[in-house]
Amino acid sequence: MEKTTGQCGCDVSPEKIDQSRRRLLANSGVTLAAATAAVSTTMVGSANASTDEAAAHYADPENPGLPDVDMEIETGRTALVIVDPQVDFLSEEGVTWGVVGESVTEQQTVDNIEKLFAAAKAVDMPVFISPHYYYPHDHKWKFEGRLEKTMHAIKMFDRESALNVDNFDGSGADWMPQYKQYINDGKTVICSPHKIYGPAQNDLNLQMRKQGIDKVILGGMSANLCVQAHLYEMLELGYEVAVVRDATAGAKVPEGDGYLAALINYRMVANGVWWTEDAVTRIKASA
């Protein structure tokens, strides 16, 4: 099968996704049989699926049953929040590529997140990063959920210490290289790390409230885990939230398609579900 170079600059093929998925699942204690099932049951299209094909596969219902709502951007009250824009989620070299790579490629997630960064910076919209790090003491937890166990087993987002950034640059916990110009500009707020999925244990809410933010444009990784958990927490805290549906992606495993699961919930609870191009147009118009 012909290889496709995705928008993220990664040389992606079904064979590489197969190999990466098998490696990740094997490292987290899942049998080879389960890994094989993951390959056979989740290749709905293939890694070569184009954005148009993915858009058709995840199309909104022709006749929605829920009322139409939307969020208006207001200068000074609206911020861009990007969750986990990190190598382990978004690069072919990341430890989760075997299960998220197909979805990241389909949605062109890496490029779409960068478009959001560029648009927000162009109009001086506040930008907040909610990162995910694990330190050595986090590996001493006495109990874990299934995905926590997996993330710890594959050393996802590992850093050597909370007090330094030794070996951070270029690691799986680091920012994607193309995002560094936006994140490291001295203006972006890099929040303390969240540890499970949502921002209940970090300072994202505090940082946004201190800047008078009550509306959020949300993207990042991954769709049905950290992004969805951030959406729910912020809604509970009284924020309006519009999720950018193709600025995220999800794992495809025997248990199901994480991206599809998230998209269904976004439609039900978010104040807006936007495409990247729509979000960029709205952000530019808000200046």
Buried (B, 14 or more C-beta within 10 A) or exposed (E): EEEBEBBBEBEBBBEBBBBBBBBBBBBBEBEEEBBBBBBEBBBBBBBBBEBEBBBEBBEEEEEEEEEEEEBEBEEEBBBBBBBBBBBBBBBBEBBBBBBBBBBBBBBBBBBBBBBBBEBBBEEEBBBBBBBBBBBEEBEEEEEBEEBBBBBBBBBBBBBBEEEEEEEBEEBBBBBBEBBEEBBEEEEBBBBBBBBBBBBBEBBBBEBBEEEEBBBBBBBBBBBBBBBBBBBBBBBEBEBBBBBBBBBBBBBBBBEBBBBBBBBEBBBEBBBBBBBBEBBBEBBEEBE
